[in-house]
Amino acid sequence: MSGPRVAERYGLSDDELTVRAWAARLAASLAPDDHAWEERAEFPWKEYRRLADEGVLRLTCPADQGGRGGSRLDAVLLQEQLAARSFVLTEAVHVALNGPAYAIARIGDPRLAARWVPRVLSGDSIISIAITEYDAGTALGDLATTFTRLDDGSVRVDGHKCFVTAGGLADALLVVGRFGGTGLEGLGAVLVPSNTTGLVVESTWSKMGGNAIPEVAVRFEACVVPPENVLVAGEAGSTQGLRDTLHVYDALRLGIAGICLGVAQGSIDRAVTHLRERTQAGRRLADHQGLRWTWARLALQLEQARLLTYRAARLADEYGFPPATETAMAKLAASEVAVAASEAAIQALGWRGVVRHAGHPAERVYREARGWTIAGGTTESALNTLARELFGK
C-alpha cells in the first residue's frame, strides 16, 4: 500500500512515515541475489554489513546502547519493505532487530549486553535462538536440555537442539532449557557462545527453501558459561521463567509477521503486473473475473493481516515486547496469506511460476515462505492460543 493515504489508513505518525519511507528507499536500492544465495546456500555477509552501515540493525536497540530506540512498529515497517525485495537479508535483519540481541539489550545483565550488543549492531555477529529438540517442538514442557548451576555461580548446559535458525552463522546461541522441575516448570534461557568447549554443530539441514540461512543441529556437552549469561532464570516449581521466555519470543513472532507481509505484498505485486500485461486471445488475463476475485480476496487477506500486525506492534510494552494473543493473531494471519499469495502467484504466472531461475522468483519465494506457518510457532499452536483466550483454560 502506498500513496498519501498511508498515514490516515494506518494511523502512522510522522516519525513512522519517515521510517517507512527510509525503508522503502533502502529496499529499492538493494540489488539482492537471493537466487544465487539460495542455490549456493551462501549467506551474503557483505550485503548484510552494508545494511548495518546504513543503521538498519540499530533500529530497535535502546539509544543508550548505541541504537536508534525505534519501536516494534518501526521494525515491522522496515521488514515489510525489505521482505518484498530479499527474503535472505530480511530474515537476518529480523534476527538482529527482534531476537536474542534485542532481548539482551533490554533485560540482560549489563556485562552481557556490553559484550554482545555492539557486535550485533555492527553486523559482525549474529546471535541465534535454540529451542526445538527432536522430541520437543511446540510442547515446551518436553524440553530436555538442562541448566545446572555450579558452586561458583556459573551454569553448565547439556542437551541437544535440532533446528537452530542461522546456527551455522552465529557467534552465540540463546538456549532455552530447564533449570529444574518438570513440565512447564523451571524453564529459562542462557546465552552460550559458539566457541564454548563442548558445543558441537552436528549437522546442517538442507531445506526446501531459505538455505542461505542454515538450520543446524547442535549438541551441548558440559558447556560452562558465566552467571551473567543467564537471560531468563527458571526455578523448579514455577512457570514464571516460561512466561518470561515466551514474552521475549513474541518479538520474534511479530517480526515473522512483518516479513510475511512483505512476502505477500511482493507476490501480489508480481502476479498483478503479469495479469495486467499478459494477454490471451486478445484479452488481458486481468480481465477474467475469476482471476480478479482470486487476487482481490488475497489483497483483502493481506490488509487484514497488516492491520493485525500493526495493532500488535502498537501494543508492545515498555520493553518493546508485544502481547501474546494479538501477536498470535498477527503471525497466524500474516504467515497464512504469505503462503497463499506466493502459491497463487505460481499458478498465475504459468511456466514462469515453476522454473528455477533468477529472473522468475515465484517458486523460490513460495519455498521460502512455506516454513513460516511452522517456524516461530505453528499455525496450530497459534490457534490453541486464540482458543484459550476464547474458551478459557
PANU-895219 format. One record per residue (C-alpha): residue number from 1; x, y, z. Coordinates in Angstrom, 1 decimal, padded with zeros to 4 digits, always signed. Example, Ala and Ser with C-alpha at 12.3 -4.5 7.8 and 13.67 -1.06 7.14 Angstrom:
<sites>
- numi / xx / yy / zz
- 1 / +012.3 / -004.5 / +007.8;
- 2 / +013.7 / -001.1 / +007.1;
</sites>
This chain:
<sites>
- numi / xx / yy / zz
- 1 / +000.0 / +000.0 / +000.0;
- 2 / +001.4 / +003.4 / -001.0;
- 3 / +000.4 / +007.0 / -001.6;
- 4 / -000.7 / +009.9 / +000.6;
- 5 / -003.5 / +007.8 / +002.2;
- 6 / -001.0 / +005.6 / +004.1;
- 7 / -000.8 / +007.9 / +007.1;
- 8 / -004.6 / +008.1 / +007.6;
- 9 / -005.3 / +004.5 / +006.7;
- 10 / -002.9 / +003.1 / +009.3;
- 11 / -002.7 / +006.0 / +011.7;
- 12 / +001.1 / +006.3 / +011.2;
- 13 / +002.9 / +009.2 / +012.9;
- 14 / +005.3 / +011.5 / +011.1;
- 15 / +008.2 / +009.5 / +012.6;
- 16 / +006.7 / +006.2 / +011.5;
- 17 / +006.2 / +007.5 / +008.0;
- 18 / +009.8 / +008.6 / +007.9;
- 19 / +010.9 / +005.1 / +008.9;
- 20 / +008.7 / +003.6 / +006.3;
- 21 / +010.0 / +005.9 / +003.5;
- 22 / +013.6 / +005.2 / +004.6;
- 23 / +013.0 / +001.5 / +004.4;
- 24 / +011.3 / +001.8 / +001.0;
- 25 / +014.3 / +003.7 / -000.4;
- 26 / +016.7 / +001.3 / +001.1;
- 27 / +014.8 / -001.7 / -000.3;
- 28 / +014.7 / -000.1 / -003.7;
- 29 / +018.5 / +000.5 / -003.6;
- 30 / +019.2 / -003.2 / -002.9;
- 31 / +020.5 / -005.5 / -005.7;
- 32 / +019.8 / -008.8 / -003.9;
- 33 / +020.9 / -012.1 / -005.4;
- 34 / +018.6 / -014.3 / -003.5;
- 35 / +018.5 / -016.9 / -006.2;
- 36 / +022.3 / -017.4 / -006.2;
- 37 / +022.5 / -017.2 / -002.4;
- 38 / +019.8 / -020.0 / -002.2;
- 39 / +021.4 / -022.2 / -004.8;
- 40 / +024.8 / -021.9 / -003.2;
- 41 / +023.5 / -022.0 / +000.4;
- 42 / +025.7 / -018.9 / +000.9;
- 43 / +025.0 / -016.1 / +003.4;
- 44 / +025.6 / -012.6 / +001.9;
- 45 / +027.8 / -011.1 / +004.7;
- 46 / +028.9 / -008.1 / +002.5;
- 47 / +025.3 / -007.0 / +001.8;
- 48 / +024.3 / -007.7 / +005.4;
- 49 / +027.1 / -005.5 / +006.7;
- 50 / +026.1 / -002.8 / +004.2;
- 51 / +022.7 / -002.7 / +005.9;
- 52 / +024.5 / -002.5 / +009.3;
- 53 / +026.4 / +000.5 / +008.0;
- 54 / +023.1 / +002.1 / +007.0;
- 55 / +021.9 / +001.8 / +010.6;
- 56 / +019.3 / -000.9 / +009.9;
- 57 / +020.5 / -003.2 / +012.7;
- 58 / +020.4 / -000.4 / +015.3;
- 59 / +016.8 / +000.5 / +014.7;
- 60 / +015.2 / -001.1 / +017.7;
- 61 / +018.1 / -001.2 / +020.1;
- 62 / +017.9 / +001.3 / +023.0;
- 63 / +019.7 / +004.6 / +022.4;
- 64 / +021.9 / +004.2 / +025.5;
- 65 / +023.4 / +001.1 / +023.9;
- 66 / +024.2 / +002.5 / +020.5;
- 67 / +020.8 / +002.0 / +018.9;
- 68 / +018.1 / +004.3 / +017.5;
- 69 / +015.5 / +003.5 / +020.1;
- 70 / +012.9 / +002.6 / +017.4;
- 71 / +009.6 / +001.0 / +018.3;
- 72 / +008.3 / -002.5 / +017.5;
- 73 / +006.1 / -000.9 / +014.7;
- 74 / +009.2 / +000.7 / +013.3;
- 75 / +010.7 / -002.8 / +013.0;
- 76 / +007.6 / -004.1 / +011.2;
- 77 / +007.5 / -001.2 / +008.8;
- 78 / +011.2 / -001.8 / +007.9;
- 79 / +010.9 / -005.6 / +007.5;
- 80 / +007.7 / -005.3 / +005.4;
- 81 / +009.6 / -003.1 / +002.8;
- 82 / +012.7 / -005.2 / +002.8;
- 83 / +011.0 / -008.6 / +002.6;
- 84 / +009.3 / -007.7 / -000.7;
- 85 / +012.9 / -007.5 / -002.2;
- 86 / +015.0 / -010.0 / -000.3;
- 87 / +013.9 / -012.8 / +002.0;
- 88 / +017.5 / -013.7 / +002.9;
- 89 / +018.6 / -010.2 / +004.1;
- 90 / +015.3 / -009.5 / +005.8;
- 91 / +015.4 / -012.7 / +007.8;
- 92 / +018.9 / -011.9 / +009.0;
- 93 / +017.8 / -008.3 / +009.9;
- 94 / +014.8 / -009.7 / +011.7;
- 95 / +017.1 / -011.8 / +014.0;
- 96 / +019.0 / -008.7 / +014.9;
- 97 / +016.0 / -006.4 / +015.4;
- 98 / +013.7 / -008.8 / +017.3;
- 99 / +015.8 / -011.7 / +018.5;
- 100 / +018.3 / -012.5 / +021.3;
- 101 / +020.4 / -009.4 / +020.9;
- 102 / +017.4 / -007.2 / +021.4;
- 103 / +016.3 / -009.1 / +024.5;
- 104 / +019.8 / -008.9 / +025.9;
- 105 / +019.9 / -005.2 / +025.4;
- 106 / +016.5 / -004.8 / +027.1;
- 107 / +016.6 / -007.2 / +030.0;
- 108 / +020.1 / -008.8 / +030.1;
- 109 / +022.9 / -008.3 / +032.5;
- 110 / +024.8 / -005.1 / +031.6;
- 111 / +028.1 / -007.2 / +031.3;
- 112 / +026.4 / -009.5 / +028.8;
- 113 / +024.9 / -006.6 / +026.8;
- 114 / +028.3 / -004.8 / +026.7;
- 115 / +029.9 / -007.9 / +025.3;
- 116 / +027.4 / -008.8 / +022.6;
- 117 / +025.1 / -006.0 / +021.6;
- 118 / +027.8 / -003.8 / +019.8;
- 119 / +028.9 / -006.9 / +017.8;
- 120 / +025.4 / -007.5 / +016.5;
- 121 / +024.7 / -003.8 / +015.7;
- 122 / +027.8 / -003.6 / +013.7;
- 123 / +026.9 / -006.7 / +011.6;
- 124 / +029.9 / -008.6 / +012.9;
- 125 / +028.0 / -011.2 / +014.8;
- 126 / +024.6 / -013.0 / +014.7;
- 127 / +023.0 / -014.5 / +017.8;
- 128 / +020.5 / -017.3 / +017.2;
- 129 / +017.9 / -018.8 / +019.4;
- 130 / +017.9 / -022.5 / +020.1;
- 131 / +014.6 / -024.0 / +021.2;
- 132 / +013.5 / -027.0 / +019.1;
- 133 / +014.6 / -030.5 / +020.1;
- 134 / +014.0 / -033.8 / +018.4;
- 135 / +011.3 / -034.7 / +021.0;
- 136 / +010.1 / -031.2 / +021.9;
- 137 / +008.8 / -028.7 / +019.4;
- 138 / +005.6 / -026.9 / +020.3;
- 139 / +005.4 / -028.8 / +023.5;
- 140 / +007.9 / -026.9 / +025.5;
- 141 / +007.1 / -028.9 / +028.6;
- 142 / +009.0 / -031.8 / +027.0;
- 143 / +012.3 / -029.8 / +026.6;
- 144 / +015.2 / -032.0 / +027.9;
- 145 / +018.2 / -029.5 / +027.7;
- 146 / +019.3 / -028.8 / +031.2;
- 147 / +021.0 / -025.9 / +033.0;
- 148 / +022.9 / -026.7 / +036.2;
- 149 / +024.2 / -024.0 / +038.5;
- 150 / +027.7 / -024.7 / +039.7;
- 151 / +029.3 / -023.7 / +043.0;
- 152 / +031.0 / -020.6 / +041.5;
- 153 / +027.7 / -019.4 / +040.1;
- 154 / +028.4 / -020.4 / +036.5;
- 155 / +026.0 / -022.5 / +034.6;
- 156 / +026.6 / -025.9 / +032.8;
- 157 / +024.5 / -026.6 / +029.7;
- 158 / +023.8 / -030.1 / +028.5;
- 159 / +021.4 / -031.3 / +025.7;
- 160 / +020.6 / -031.2 / +022.0;
- 161 / +018.8 / -028.7 / +019.8;
- 162 / +017.9 / -029.9 / +016.3;
- 163 / +016.7 / -026.9 / +014.3;
- 164 / +018.6 / -023.7 / +015.1;
- 165 / +018.0 / -020.8 / +012.6;
- 166 / +021.3 / -019.3 / +011.5;
- 167 / +023.0 / -021.5 / +013.9;
- 168 / +025.8 / -022.2 / +011.5;
- 169 / +026.4 / -018.4 / +011.2;
- 170 / +026.0 / -017.5 / +014.8;
- 171 / +028.7 / -016.5 / +017.3;
- 172 / +026.3 / -017.3 / +020.2;
- 173 / +023.1 / -019.2 / +020.8;
- 174 / +020.4 / -018.2 / +023.2;
- 175 / +019.4 / -021.7 / +024.5;
- 176 / +016.0 / -022.4 / +026.1;
- 177 / +016.2 / -025.2 / +028.6;
- 178 / +015.5 / -026.4 / +032.1;
- 179 / +016.9 / -025.2 / +035.4;
- 180 / +014.9 / -027.9 / +037.3;
- 181 / +011.4 / -029.1 / +037.7;
- 182 / +009.2 / -030.9 / +035.3;
- 183 / +006.8 / -030.0 / +032.5;
- 184 / +006.5 / -026.2 / +032.1;
- 185 / +008.2 / -025.5 / +035.4;
- 186 / +011.8 / -024.4 / +035.7;
- 187 / +012.3 / -023.3 / +032.1;
- 188 / +014.7 / -020.4 / +031.3;
- 189 / +017.2 / -019.1 / +028.7;
- 190 / +021.0 / -018.9 / +028.7;
- 191 / +023.4 / -017.5 / +026.2;
- 192 / +026.1 / -019.9 / +025.0;
- 193 / +028.9 / -018.6 / +022.8;
- 194 / +029.6 / -020.8 / +019.8;
- 195 / +033.2 / -021.3 / +020.7;
- 196 / +032.4 / -022.7 / +024.2;
- 197 / +034.1 / -026.0 / +024.9;
- 198 / +031.5 / -028.8 / +024.4;
- 199 / +029.4 / -027.0 / +021.8;
- 200 / +029.3 / -029.0 / +018.6;
- 201 / +027.4 / -028.3 / +015.4;
- 202 / +026.4 / -031.8 / +014.4;
- 203 / +024.7 / -031.2 / +011.0;
- 204 / +023.2 / -028.7 / +008.7;
- 205 / +019.8 / -029.3 / +007.2;
- 206 / +019.0 / -028.9 / +003.5;
- 207 / +015.6 / -027.2 / +003.4;
- 208 / +013.0 / -026.7 / +000.8;
- 209 / +013.9 / -023.0 / +000.8;
- 210 / +015.9 / -020.5 / +002.8;
- 211 / +019.2 / -022.3 / +002.6;
- 212 / +021.3 / -019.2 / +002.7;
- 213 / +020.4 / -019.0 / +006.4;
- 214 / +021.2 / -022.5 / +007.6;
- 215 / +019.3 / -024.5 / +010.1;
- 216 / +021.6 / -026.7 / +012.2;
- 217 / +021.5 / -029.4 / +014.9;
- 218 / +023.7 / -028.6 / +017.9;
- 219 / +024.9 / -030.7 / +020.8;
- 220 / +025.9 / -029.2 / +024.2;
- 221 / +028.1 / -031.4 / +026.4;
- 222 / +029.1 / -029.8 / +029.7;
- 223 / +029.2 / -026.3 / +028.2;
- 224 / +030.0 / -023.9 / +031.1;
- 225 / +029.1 / -020.2 / +030.9;
- 226 / +029.4 / -017.4 / +033.5;
- 227 / +026.4 / -016.4 / +035.6;
- 228 / +025.7 / -013.2 / +033.7;
- 229 / +024.9 / -015.3 / +030.6;
- 230 / +021.5 / -016.2 / +032.2;
- 231 / +018.9 / -014.1 / +030.4;
- 232 / +015.9 / -015.7 / +032.0;
- 233 / +016.3 / -017.7 / +035.2;
- 234 / +014.0 / -020.6 / +035.8;
- 235 / +013.0 / -022.0 / +039.1;
- 236 / +011.7 / -025.5 / +039.9;
- 237 / +008.1 / -025.3 / +040.9;
- 238 / +007.5 / -022.1 / +039.0;
- 239 / +006.4 / -021.4 / +035.4;
- 240 / +007.4 / -017.7 / +035.5;
- 241 / +010.6 / -018.5 / +033.5;
- 242 / +008.5 / -020.0 / +030.8;
- 243 / +006.2 / -016.9 / +030.7;
- 244 / +009.2 / -014.6 / +030.6;
- 245 / +010.9 / -016.6 / +027.8;
- 246 / +007.7 / -016.7 / +025.7;
- 247 / +007.2 / -012.9 / +026.2;
- 248 / +010.6 / -012.3 / +024.9;
- 249 / +010.0 / -014.6 / +022.0;
- 250 / +006.8 / -012.7 / +021.0;
- 251 / +009.1 / -010.0 / +019.5;
- 252 / +010.4 / -012.7 / +017.1;
- 253 / +006.9 / -013.9 / +016.3;
- 254 / +005.8 / -010.4 / +015.4;
- 255 / +008.9 / -009.9 / +013.3;
- 256 / +007.9 / -013.0 / +011.3;
- 257 / +004.5 / -011.4 / +010.7;
- 258 / +006.3 / -008.3 / +009.4;
- 259 / +008.4 / -010.4 / +007.0;
- 260 / +005.3 / -012.3 / +005.8;
- 261 / +003.5 / -009.0 / +005.0;
- 262 / +006.3 / -008.1 / +002.6;
- 263 / +006.5 / -011.5 / +001.1;
- 264 / +002.7 / -011.5 / +000.4;
- 265 / +002.8 / -008.0 / -001.0;
- 266 / +005.7 / -008.9 / -003.3;
- 267 / +003.9 / -011.9 / -004.6;
- 268 / +000.7 / -010.0 / -005.2;
- 269 / +002.6 / -007.2 / -007.0;
- 270 / +004.4 / -009.6 / -009.3;
- 271 / +001.2 / -011.6 / -010.1;
- 272 / -000.9 / -008.5 / -010.7;
- 273 / +001.7 / -006.9 / -013.0;
- 274 / +001.8 / -010.2 / -015.0;
- 275 / -002.0 / -010.4 / -015.2;
- 276 / -002.3 / -006.9 / -016.4;
- 277 / +000.3 / -007.3 / -019.1;
- 278 / -000.3 / -010.9 / -020.3;
- 279 / -003.0 / -011.3 / -023.0;
- 280 / -004.7 / -014.5 / -024.4;
- 281 / -006.9 / -014.4 / -027.4;
- 282 / -006.7 / -010.6 / -027.3;
- 283 / -007.9 / -010.2 / -023.8;
- 284 / -005.9 / -009.4 / -020.7;
- 285 / -005.7 / -012.1 / -018.0;
- 286 / -006.6 / -009.4 / -015.5;
- 287 / -010.0 / -009.0 / -017.2;
- 288 / -011.1 / -012.5 / -016.3;
- 289 / -013.5 / -012.3 / -013.3;
- 290 / -012.3 / -015.5 / -011.7;
- 291 / -008.7 / -014.2 / -011.6;
- 292 / -009.8 / -010.8 / -010.4;
- 293 / -011.7 / -012.4 / -007.5;
- 294 / -008.8 / -014.5 / -006.5;
- 295 / -006.4 / -011.6 / -006.2;
- 296 / -009.0 / -009.3 / -004.6;
- 297 / -009.5 / -011.8 / -001.9;
- 298 / -005.7 / -012.2 / -001.3;
- 299 / -005.4 / -008.4 / -001.1;
- 300 / -008.2 / -008.4 / +001.5;
- 301 / -006.4 / -011.1 / +003.5;
- 302 / -003.2 / -009.2 / +003.3;
- 303 / -004.9 / -006.0 / +004.6;
- 304 / -006.4 / -007.9 / +007.5;
- 305 / -003.0 / -009.3 / +008.4;
- 306 / -001.4 / -005.9 / +008.1;
- 307 / -003.9 / -004.3 / +010.5;
- 308 / -003.5 / -007.1 / +013.0;
- 309 / +000.3 / -006.9 / +012.8;
- 310 / +000.4 / -003.1 / +013.2;
- 311 / -002.1 / -003.4 / +016.2;
- 312 / +000.1 / -005.9 / +018.0;
- 313 / +003.2 / -003.8 / +017.4;
- 314 / +001.4 / -000.7 / +018.9;
- 315 / +000.5 / -002.7 / +022.0;
- 316 / +004.1 / -003.6 / +022.8;
- 317 / +005.1 / -003.0 / +026.5;
- 318 / +007.7 / -000.5 / +027.7;
- 319 / +010.4 / -003.1 / +026.9;
- 320 / +009.2 / -003.4 / +023.3;
- 321 / +007.7 / -006.9 / +023.7;
- 322 / +004.2 / -007.3 / +022.2;
- 323 / +001.2 / -009.1 / +023.8;
- 324 / +000.8 / -012.9 / +023.2;
- 325 / -002.8 / -013.0 / +021.9;
- 326 / -002.5 / -010.2 / +019.5;
- 327 / +000.9 / -011.4 / +018.3;
- 328 / -000.6 / -014.9 / +017.7;
- 329 / -003.4 / -013.4 / +015.6;
- 330 / -000.9 / -011.3 / +013.5;
- 331 / +001.6 / -014.1 / +013.0;
- 332 / -001.2 / -016.6 / +012.0;
- 333 / -002.9 / -014.2 / +009.6;
- 334 / +000.4 / -012.9 / +008.0;
- 335 / +002.0 / -016.3 / +007.6;
- 336 / -001.1 / -017.8 / +006.0;
- 337 / -001.5 / -015.0 / +003.5;
- 338 / +002.2 / -015.1 / +002.6;
- 339 / +001.9 / -018.8 / +001.8;
- 340 / -001.4 / -018.4 / +000.0;
- 341 / -000.2 / -015.4 / -002.1;
- 342 / +003.1 / -017.0 / -003.0;
- 343 / +001.4 / -020.2 / -004.1;
- 344 / -001.3 / -018.4 / -006.1;
- 345 / +001.5 / -016.5 / -007.9;
- 346 / +002.9 / -019.7 / -009.2;
- 347 / -000.5 / -020.6 / -010.8;
- 348 / -001.0 / -017.1 / -012.2;
- 349 / +002.5 / -017.0 / -013.8;
- 350 / +002.2 / -020.3 / -015.5;
- 351 / +005.5 / -021.7 / -016.7;
- 352 / +007.3 / -018.6 / -015.2;
- 353 / +006.0 / -019.7 / -011.8;
- 354 / +007.6 / -023.1 / -011.8;
- 355 / +011.0 / -022.6 / -013.3;
- 356 / +014.0 / -022.3 / -011.0;
- 357 / +015.6 / -019.1 / -012.4;
- 358 / +016.9 / -015.8 / -011.1;
- 359 / +014.5 / -013.9 / -013.3;
- 360 / +011.5 / -015.8 / -012.2;
- 361 / +011.4 / -015.9 / -008.3;
- 362 / +007.9 / -017.2 / -007.7;
- 363 / +008.7 / -020.8 / -006.9;
- 364 / +011.7 / -019.8 / -004.7;
- 365 / +009.5 / -017.3 / -002.8;
- 366 / +007.0 / -020.0 / -002.1;
- 367 / +009.6 / -022.4 / -000.9;
- 368 / +010.9 / -019.6 / +001.4;
- 369 / +007.5 / -018.6 / +002.7;
- 370 / +006.2 / -022.1 / +003.4;
- 371 / +008.1 / -022.6 / +006.5;
- 372 / +006.7 / -019.6 / +008.3;
- 373 / +003.5 / -021.4 / +009.2;
- 374 / +005.7 / -023.7 / +011.2;
- 375 / +008.7 / -021.7 / +012.4;
- 376 / +008.1 / -019.3 / +015.3;
- 377 / +005.1 / -021.2 / +016.4;
- 378 / +002.9 / -023.4 / +014.2;
- 379 / -000.5 / -022.5 / +012.9;
- 380 / -002.0 / -025.0 / +015.3;
- 381 / -000.2 / -023.5 / +018.3;
- 382 / -001.4 / -020.1 / +017.4;
- 383 / -005.0 / -021.4 / +017.1;
- 384 / -004.6 / -023.0 / +020.5;
- 385 / -003.5 / -019.6 / +022.0;
- 386 / -006.6 / -018.0 / +020.5;
- 387 / -008.8 / -020.8 / +021.6;
- 388 / -007.6 / -020.5 / +025.2;
- 389 / -008.5 / -016.8 / +025.0;
- 390 / -011.9 / -017.7 / +023.7;
- 391 / -012.9 / -020.6 / +025.9;
- 392 / -010.6 / -020.3 / +028.9;
- 393 / -008.2 / -023.0 / +030.0;
</sites>
